[in-house]
């Protein structure tokens, strides 16, 4: 099982859309704010990511509100 993490910041409309899409499709996820969570910010920075939203599934990052990329990253995802 791969955990789904969404890196989201306050007042980020694309972040809210990503979370809404995941919720609508019944994917459980954890939200981390890289502005408030130093470890989350360092993780994104270590991968040269400086924007939100970002979805992390296992080791795979999807940067930005990229529905096709999200669907691809979630292919075969299983919560069990």
N, CA, C and O atoms as a GROMACS GRO file, in nm:
protein
  320
    1UNK      N    1   0.083  -0.119   0.000
    1UNK     CA    2   0.000   0.000   0.000
    1UNK      C    3   0.087   0.124   0.000
    1UNK      O    4   0.182   0.134   0.078
    2UNK      N    5   0.056   0.217  -0.085
    2UNK     CA    6   0.124   0.346  -0.089
    2UNK      C    7   0.033   0.450  -0.026
    2UNK      O    8  -0.086   0.458  -0.058
    3UNK      N    9   0.090   0.528   0.061
    3UNK     CA   10   0.015   0.637   0.121
    3UNK      C   11   0.010   0.753   0.022
    3UNK      O   12   0.105   0.777  -0.053
    4UNK      N   13  -0.101   0.825   0.023
    4UNK     CA   14  -0.116   0.943  -0.062
    4UNK      C   15  -0.100   1.065   0.028
    4UNK      O   16  -0.170   1.079   0.128
    5UNK      N   17  -0.009   1.154  -0.010
    5UNK     CA   18   0.012   1.278   0.063
    5UNK      C   19  -0.007   1.393  -0.033
    5UNK      O   20   0.044   1.392  -0.145
    6UNK      N   21  -0.082   1.493   0.010
    6UNK     CA   22  -0.100   1.616  -0.067
    6UNK      C   23  -0.028   1.727   0.008
    6UNK      O   24  -0.054   1.752   0.126
    7UNK      N   25   0.062   1.793  -0.062
    7UNK     CA   26   0.131   1.910  -0.008
    7UNK      C   27   0.052   2.030  -0.056
    7UNK      O   28   0.042   2.056  -0.176
    8UNK      N   29  -0.004   2.104   0.038
    8UNK     CA   30  -0.100   2.209   0.009
    8UNK      C   31  -0.072   2.328   0.099
    8UNK      O   32  -0.033   2.312   0.215
    9UNK      N   33  -0.091   2.449   0.045
    9UNK     CA   34  -0.074   2.570   0.124
    9UNK      C   35  -0.207   2.644   0.134
    9UNK      O   36  -0.300   2.620   0.056
   10UNK      N   37  -0.215   2.734   0.230
   10UNK     CA   38  -0.336   2.814   0.250
   10UNK      C   39  -0.361   2.902   0.129
   10UNK      O   40  -0.267   2.948   0.064
   11UNK      N   41  -0.487   2.924   0.099
   11UNK     CA   42  -0.530   3.013  -0.009
   11UNK      C   43  -0.481   2.968  -0.146
   11UNK      O   44  -0.460   3.051  -0.235
   12UNK      N   45  -0.464   2.837  -0.164
   12UNK     CA   46  -0.418   2.781  -0.291
   12UNK      C   47  -0.536   2.711  -0.357
   12UNK      O   48  -0.571   2.599  -0.320
   13UNK      N   49  -0.597   2.778  -0.455
   13UNK     CA   50  -0.715   2.721  -0.522
   13UNK      C   51  -0.685   2.586  -0.589
   13UNK      O   52  -0.765   2.494  -0.574
   14UNK      N   53  -0.573   2.572  -0.662
   14UNK     CA   54  -0.544   2.441  -0.721
   14UNK      C   55  -0.527   2.331  -0.615
   14UNK      O   56  -0.559   2.215  -0.639
   15UNK      N   57  -0.476   2.369  -0.498
   15UNK     CA   58  -0.461   2.271  -0.389
   15UNK      C   59  -0.599   2.221  -0.346
   15UNK      O   60  -0.619   2.101  -0.326
   16UNK      N   61  -0.693   2.312  -0.333
   16UNK     CA   62  -0.828   2.274  -0.293
   16UNK      C   63  -0.893   2.186  -0.399
   16UNK      O   64  -0.965   2.092  -0.366
   17UNK      N   65  -0.868   2.216  -0.526
   17UNK     CA   66  -0.922   2.133  -0.634
   17UNK      C   67  -0.863   1.992  -0.632
   17UNK      O   68  -0.934   1.895  -0.655
   18UNK      N   69  -0.732   1.981  -0.604
   18UNK     CA   70  -0.669   1.850  -0.596
   18UNK      C   71  -0.731   1.768  -0.484
   18UNK      O   72  -0.764   1.651  -0.502
   19UNK      N   73  -0.747   1.830  -0.368
   19UNK     CA   74  -0.805   1.759  -0.253
   19UNK      C   75  -0.950   1.720  -0.282
   19UNK      O   76  -0.994   1.612  -0.244
   20UNK      N   77  -1.024   1.809  -0.347
   20UNK     CA   78  -1.164   1.778  -0.381
   20UNK      C   79  -1.171   1.661  -0.480
   20UNK      O   80  -1.258   1.575  -0.467
   21UNK      N   81  -1.081   1.658  -0.577
   21UNK     CA   82  -1.079   1.549  -0.676
   21UNK      C   83  -1.051   1.416  -0.606
   21UNK      O   84  -1.118   1.317  -0.631
   22UNK      N   85  -0.951   1.416  -0.518
   22UNK     CA   86  -0.918   1.293  -0.445
   22UNK      C   87  -1.035   1.247  -0.358
   22UNK      O   88  -1.066   1.128  -0.352
   23UNK      N   89  -1.099   1.341  -0.291
   23UNK     CA   90  -1.213   1.308  -0.206
   23UNK      C   91  -1.329   1.254  -0.289
   23UNK      O   92  -1.391   1.155  -0.253
   24UNK      N   93  -1.357   1.320  -0.401
   24UNK     CA   94  -1.465   1.277  -0.490
   24UNK      C   95  -1.443   1.136  -0.541
   24UNK      O   96  -1.539   1.060  -0.560
   25UNK      N   97  -1.317   1.100  -0.564
   25UNK     CA   98  -1.284   0.967  -0.614
   25UNK      C   99  -1.252   0.868  -0.501
   25UNK      O  100  -1.205   0.756  -0.526
   26UNK      N  101  -1.278   0.911  -0.378
   26UNK     CA  102  -1.267   0.827  -0.257
   26UNK      C  103  -1.127   0.775  -0.230
   26UNK      O  104  -1.109   0.661  -0.187
   27UNK      N  105  -1.027   0.859  -0.256
   27UNK     CA  106  -0.890   0.826  -0.220
   27UNK      C  107  -0.858   0.892  -0.086
   27UNK      O  108  -0.868   1.014  -0.074
   28UNK      N  109  -0.822   0.814   0.014
   28UNK     CA  110  -0.782   0.874   0.142
   28UNK      C  111  -0.643   0.938   0.127
   28UNK      O  112  -0.556   0.883   0.058
   29UNK      N  113  -0.623   1.051   0.190
   29UNK     CA  114  -0.495   1.119   0.178
   29UNK      C  115  -0.464   1.199   0.303
   29UNK      O  116  -0.553   1.232   0.382
   30UNK      N  117  -0.338   1.229   0.320
   30UNK     CA  118  -0.288   1.312   0.428
   30UNK      C  119  -0.248   1.445   0.367
   30UNK      O  120  -0.193   1.449   0.257
   31UNK      N  121  -0.274   1.554   0.439
   31UNK     CA  122  -0.236   1.687   0.391
   31UNK      C  123  -0.121   1.739   0.476
   31UNK      O  124  -0.123   1.732   0.599
   32UNK      N  125  -0.019   1.792   0.407
   32UNK     CA  126   0.094   1.856   0.476
   32UNK      C  127   0.115   1.992   0.412
   32UNK      O  128   0.114   2.006   0.290
   33UNK      N  129   0.136   2.092   0.495
   33UNK     CA  130   0.159   2.229   0.449
   33UNK      C  131   0.308   2.258   0.458
   33UNK      O  132   0.361   2.273   0.568
   34UNK      N  133   0.377   2.268   0.344
   34UNK     CA  134   0.521   2.291   0.347
   34UNK      C  135   0.561   2.426   0.405
   34UNK      O  136   0.678   2.447   0.438
   35UNK      N  137   0.466   2.518   0.419
   35UNK     CA  138   0.495   2.647   0.480
   35UNK      C  139   0.495   2.637   0.633
   35UNK      O  140   0.561   2.716   0.701
   36UNK      N  141   0.422   2.539   0.687
   36UNK     CA  142   0.409   2.524   0.831
   36UNK      C  143   0.483   2.400   0.885
   36UNK      O  144   0.508   2.390   1.005
   37UNK      N  145   0.515   2.309   0.796
   37UNK     CA  146   0.577   2.181   0.831
   37UNK      C  147   0.717   2.180   0.769
   37UNK      O  148   0.733   2.155   0.650
   38UNK      N  149   0.817   2.207   0.852
   38UNK     CA  150   0.954   2.220   0.802
   38UNK      C  151   1.002   2.094   0.730
   38UNK      O  152   1.068   2.103   0.626
   39UNK      N  153   0.969   1.978   0.783
   39UNK     CA  154   1.010   1.853   0.720
   39UNK      C  155   0.948   1.837   0.581
   39UNK      O  156   1.014   1.793   0.487
   40UNK      N  157   0.820   1.875   0.568
   40UNK     CA  158   0.753   1.868   0.438
   40UNK      C  159   0.818   1.963   0.338
   40UNK      O  160   0.841   1.928   0.223
   41UNK      N  161   0.849   2.084   0.384
   41UNK     CA  162   0.916   2.181   0.297
   41UNK      C  163   1.052   2.133   0.252
   41UNK      O  164   1.089   2.150   0.136
   42UNK      N  165   1.127   2.073   0.342
   42UNK     CA  166   1.260   2.021   0.308
   42UNK      C  167   1.249   1.904   0.210
   42UNK      O  168   1.333   1.891   0.120
   43UNK      N  169   1.148   1.820   0.226
   43UNK     CA  170   1.129   1.708   0.134
   43UNK      C  171   1.104   1.759  -0.008
   43UNK      O  172   1.167   1.713  -0.103
   44UNK      N  173   1.013   1.855  -0.021
   44UNK     CA  174   0.986   1.910  -0.154
   44UNK      C  175   1.111   1.978  -0.211
   44UNK      O  176   1.144   1.959  -0.328
   45UNK      N  177   1.178   2.056  -0.130
   45UNK     CA  178   1.298   2.127  -0.175
   45UNK      C  179   1.406   2.028  -0.219
   45UNK      O  180   1.479   2.056  -0.314
   46UNK      N  181   1.418   1.916  -0.151
   46UNK     CA  182   1.520   1.817  -0.187
   46UNK      C  183   1.493   1.755  -0.324
   46UNK      O  184   1.582   1.696  -0.385
   47UNK      N  185   1.369   1.768  -0.372
   47UNK     CA  186   1.332   1.719  -0.505
   47UNK      C  187   1.314   1.836  -0.603
   47UNK      O  188   1.257   1.820  -0.711
   48UNK      N  189   1.365   1.954  -0.563
   48UNK     CA  190   1.362   2.074  -0.645
   48UNK      C  191   1.218   2.115  -0.680
   48UNK      O  192   1.191   2.164  -0.790
   49UNK      N  193   1.126   2.093  -0.585
   49UNK     CA  194   0.986   2.131  -0.602
   49UNK      C  195   0.961   2.253  -0.516
   49UNK      O  196   0.983   2.250  -0.395
   50UNK      N  197   0.914   2.361  -0.578
   50UNK     CA  198   0.893   2.486  -0.505
   50UNK      C  199   0.754   2.543  -0.530
   50UNK      O  200   0.736   2.665  -0.530
   51UNK      N  201   0.657   2.456  -0.549
   51UNK     CA  202   0.520   2.500  -0.575
   51UNK      C  203   0.423   2.401  -0.511
   51UNK      O  204   0.463   2.291  -0.472
   52UNK      N  205   0.300   2.440  -0.501
   52UNK     CA  206   0.193   2.350  -0.458
   52UNK      C  207   0.078   2.368  -0.556
   52UNK      O  208   0.069   2.473  -0.620
   53UNK      N  209  -0.008   2.271  -0.570
   53UNK     CA  210  -0.013   2.146  -0.497
   53UNK      C  211   0.085   2.043  -0.552
   53UNK      O  212   0.131   2.051  -0.666
   54UNK      N  213   0.116   1.948  -0.465
   54UNK     CA  214   0.197   1.834  -0.502
   54UNK      C  215   0.132   1.711  -0.440
   54UNK      O  216   0.094   1.713  -0.323
   55UNK      N  217   0.119   1.606  -0.518
   55UNK     CA  218   0.068   1.480  -0.466
   55UNK      C  219   0.183   1.380  -0.467
   55UNK      O  220   0.255   1.368  -0.567
   56UNK      N  221   0.200   1.310  -0.358
   56UNK     CA  222   0.303   1.207  -0.347
   56UNK      C  223   0.233   1.074  -0.324
   56UNK      O  224   0.157   1.057  -0.228
   57UNK      N  225   0.259   0.978  -0.413
   57UNK     CA  226   0.206   0.842  -0.400
   57UNK      C  227   0.327   0.751  -0.400
   57UNK      O  228   0.395   0.735  -0.502
   58UNK      N  229   0.355   0.690  -0.285
   58UNK     CA  230   0.476   0.610  -0.275
   58UNK      C  231   0.597   0.700  -0.295
   58UNK      O  232   0.622   0.789  -0.214
   59UNK      N  233   0.671   0.677  -0.402
   59UNK     CA  234   0.789   0.757  -0.434
   59UNK      C  235   0.764   0.852  -0.551
   59UNK      O  236   0.855   0.921  -0.596
   60UNK      N  237   0.641   0.854  -0.600
   60UNK     CA  238   0.610   0.931  -0.721
   60UNK      C  239   0.543   1.064  -0.687
   60UNK      O  240   0.441   1.068  -0.619
   61UNK      N  241   0.603   1.174  -0.736
   61UNK     CA  242   0.548   1.307  -0.716
   61UNK      C  243   0.470   1.350  -0.839
   61UNK      O  244   0.512   1.326  -0.952
   62UNK      N  245   0.354   1.413  -0.818
   62UNK     CA  246   0.278   1.478  -0.924
   62UNK      C  247   0.272   1.625  -0.884
   62UNK      O  248   0.213   1.660  -0.782
   63UNK      N  249   0.333   1.710  -0.965
   63UNK     CA  250   0.343   1.852  -0.933
   63UNK      C  251   0.237   1.929  -1.010
   63UNK      O  252   0.223   1.914  -1.131
   64UNK      N  253   0.162   2.011  -0.938
   64UNK     CA  254   0.056   2.090  -0.998
   64UNK      C  255  -0.073   2.010  -1.010
   64UNK      O  256  -0.077   1.890  -0.983
   65UNK      N  257  -0.178   2.079  -1.051
   65UNK     CA  258  -0.308   2.015  -1.066
   65UNK      C  259  -0.311   1.946  -1.202
   65UNK      O  260  -0.364   1.999  -1.300
   66UNK      N  261  -0.251   1.828  -1.206
   66UNK     CA  262  -0.236   1.749  -1.329
   66UNK      C  263  -0.321   1.623  -1.313
   66UNK      O  264  -0.273   1.520  -1.264
   67UNK      N  265  -0.447   1.633  -1.355
   67UNK     CA  266  -0.540   1.521  -1.335
   67UNK      C  267  -0.490   1.394  -1.404
   67UNK      O  268  -0.495   1.285  -1.346
   68UNK      N  269  -0.442   1.407  -1.527
   68UNK     CA  270  -0.391   1.288  -1.598
   68UNK      C  271  -0.272   1.229  -1.523
   68UNK      O  272  -0.261   1.107  -1.512
   69UNK      N  273  -0.184   1.312  -1.472
   69UNK     CA  274  -0.070   1.265  -1.395
   69UNK      C  275  -0.113   1.201  -1.265
   69UNK      O  276  -0.054   1.102  -1.221
   70UNK      N  277  -0.216   1.256  -1.203
   70UNK     CA  278  -0.268   1.199  -1.079
   70UNK      C  279  -0.327   1.061  -1.106
   70UNK      O  280  -0.302   0.966  -1.032
   71UNK      N  281  -0.406   1.052  -1.213
   71UNK     CA  282  -0.466   0.922  -1.248
   71UNK      C  283  -0.358   0.818  -1.276
   71UNK      O  284  -0.370   0.703  -1.233
   72UNK      N  285  -0.254   0.858  -1.347
   72UNK     CA  286  -0.145   0.767  -1.377
   72UNK      C  287  -0.074   0.722  -1.250
   72UNK      O  288  -0.045   0.604  -1.233
   73UNK      N  289  -0.046   0.816  -1.161
   73UNK     CA  290   0.022   0.783  -1.036
   73UNK      C  291  -0.062   0.691  -0.949
   73UNK      O  292  -0.009   0.610  -0.872
   74UNK      N  293  -0.193   0.703  -0.960
   74UNK     CA  294  -0.284   0.622  -0.879
   74UNK      C  295  -0.323   0.491  -0.944
   74UNK      O  296  -0.394   0.411  -0.883
   75UNK      N  297  -0.277   0.466  -1.067
   75UNK     CA  298  -0.307   0.341  -1.134
   75UNK      C  299  -0.255   0.225  -1.049
   75UNK      O  300  -0.137   0.218  -1.015
   76UNK      N  301  -0.345   0.136  -1.017
   76UNK     CA  302  -0.306   0.021  -0.936
   76UNK      C  303  -0.295   0.051  -0.787
   76UNK      O  304  -0.261  -0.038  -0.708
   77UNK      N  305  -0.324   0.176  -0.747
   77UNK     CA  306  -0.318   0.211  -0.604
   77UNK      C  307  -0.420   0.130  -0.528
   77UNK      O  308  -0.531   0.107  -0.576
   78UNK      N  309  -0.382   0.088  -0.411
   78UNK     CA  310  -0.470   0.006  -0.330
   78UNK      C  311  -0.453   0.046  -0.185
   78UNK      O  312  -0.341   0.050  -0.134
   79UNK      N  313  -0.563   0.073  -0.119
   79UNK     CA  314  -0.559   0.115   0.022
   79UNK      C  315  -0.539  -0.002   0.116
   79UNK      O  316  -0.521   0.019   0.236
   80UNK      N  317  -0.542  -0.125   0.066
   80UNK     CA  318  -0.529  -0.242   0.155
   80UNK      C  319  -0.386  -0.280   0.176
   80UNK      O  320  -0.358  -0.376   0.248
   0.00000   0.00000   0.00000
